[in-house]
């Protein structure tokens, strides 16, 4: 697999767990949204999407984001609150870009952004 600089940096941030093409697509989306790779929450968003795909029994329509927060915070060795805050930082800082990119005119929460990303990646 040939990785560009952003993908290599994210791979290092996630301890080499970059596993599929969807992650590359997320990085491209983040580039379009002008989300800086150094921003807290960048790698956590990628890890959250990856965790969703690793979990076989999660239904997008009945998504319980809290369960994903708990699993991911344990996996990354950070607190649940720290994880949620880092994810929210990305969403709040790029709210207008997210709305334009996904053509979504409503309030964007972490859960909303995750669902929008997952639907886009289908």
C-alpha positions as MATLAB code, in Angstrom:
seq = 'XXXXXXXXXXXXXXXXXXXXXXXXXXXXXXXXXXXXXXXXXXXXXXXXXXXXXXXXXXXXXXXXXXXXXXXXXXXXXXXXXXXXXXXXXXXXXXXXXXXXXXXXXXXXXXXXXXXXXXXXXX';
ca = [
       0.000    0.000    0.000;
       1.395    3.389   -0.982;
       0.702    6.031    1.642;
       0.963    9.800    1.332;
       2.472   11.934    4.130;
      -0.837   12.459    5.976;
      -1.620    8.742    5.895;
       1.852    7.896    7.194;
       1.511   10.390   10.021;
      -1.944    9.091   10.982;
      -0.662    5.507   10.806;
       2.065    6.421   13.272;
      -0.465    8.184   15.517;
      -2.645    5.063   15.516;
       0.326    2.738   16.121;
       0.282    1.255   12.631;
      -3.391    0.282   12.616;
      -4.253    1.836    9.244;
      -6.033   -1.139    7.701;
      -8.320   -0.222    4.877;
      -9.102    2.144    2.047;
     -11.909    3.785    4.004;
      -9.294    5.365    6.250;
      -7.632    6.896    3.186;
     -11.030    8.245    2.138;
     -11.530    9.801    5.578;
      -8.165   11.513    5.291;
      -9.210   12.912    1.915;
     -12.511   14.121    3.401;
     -10.628   15.761    6.281;
      -8.364   17.471    3.749;
     -11.423   18.853    1.949;
     -12.865   19.999    5.275;
      -9.509   21.687    5.991;
      -9.074   19.731    9.233;
      -5.451   20.015   10.317;
      -3.778   16.677   11.065;
      -2.225   18.237   14.191;
      -5.632   19.082   15.639;
      -6.602   17.123   18.715;
      -9.278   14.701   17.655;
      -8.035   14.105   14.106;
      -6.585   10.660   14.762;
      -9.347    9.862   17.262;
     -11.976   10.376   14.532;
     -10.150    7.957   12.279;
      -9.819    5.449   15.118;
     -13.546    5.831   15.916;
     -14.578    5.052   12.337;
     -12.177    2.131   12.275;
     -13.635    0.815   15.549;
     -17.137    1.043   14.084;
     -16.089   -1.173   11.181;
     -14.326   -3.629   13.500;
     -17.464   -4.057   15.605;
     -19.688   -6.486   13.718;
     -22.878   -5.997   15.732;
     -23.262   -2.194   15.571;
     -26.244   -0.946   13.591;
     -25.919    2.550   12.155;
     -29.606    3.291   12.829;
     -29.351    2.342   16.510;
     -25.870    3.697   17.057;
     -24.881    4.025   20.709;
     -21.926    6.364   20.479;
     -21.293    6.143   24.225;
     -20.326    2.474   23.906;
     -17.878    3.381   21.132;
     -16.427    6.176   23.303;
     -15.817    3.748   26.158;
     -14.154    1.117   23.968;
     -12.018    3.598   22.097;
     -10.912    5.494   25.199;
      -9.705    2.215   26.736;
      -7.952    1.266   23.490;
      -6.202    4.656   23.205;
      -5.441    4.921   26.926;
      -7.256    8.226   27.434;
     -10.325    9.168   29.453;
     -13.773    8.979   27.933;
     -14.255   12.710   28.570;
     -10.910   13.564   26.973;
     -11.811   11.523   23.901;
     -15.229   13.150   23.558;
     -13.728   16.621   23.973;
     -11.075   15.960   21.298;
     -13.733   14.697   18.868;
     -15.982   17.664   19.621;
     -13.096   20.089   19.018;
     -12.884   18.909   15.405;
     -16.649   19.191   14.902;
     -16.989   22.624   16.488;
     -13.968   24.097   14.743;
     -15.111   22.885   11.297;
     -18.879   22.976   11.709;
     -19.610   25.132    8.659;
     -17.269   23.136    6.411;
     -18.920   19.901    7.564;
     -22.385   21.283    6.822;
     -21.349   22.400    3.328;
     -19.504   19.193    2.466;
     -22.356   16.890    3.527;
     -25.125   19.331    2.490;
     -26.545   19.129    6.006;
     -28.285   22.202    7.466;
     -28.839   21.057   11.043;
     -26.834   21.106   14.260;
     -23.753   18.865   14.043;
     -22.925   16.696   17.043;
     -20.206   14.065   17.279;
     -22.807   11.383   16.619;
     -24.181   13.276   13.612;
     -20.711   13.711   12.147;
     -19.933   10.018   12.655;
     -23.161    8.987   10.907;
     -22.517   11.429    8.041;
     -18.984   10.024    7.618;
     -20.171    6.416    7.722;
     -22.954    7.014    5.201;
     -20.545    8.821    2.888;
     -18.087    5.918    3.105;
     -20.690    3.279    2.142;
];
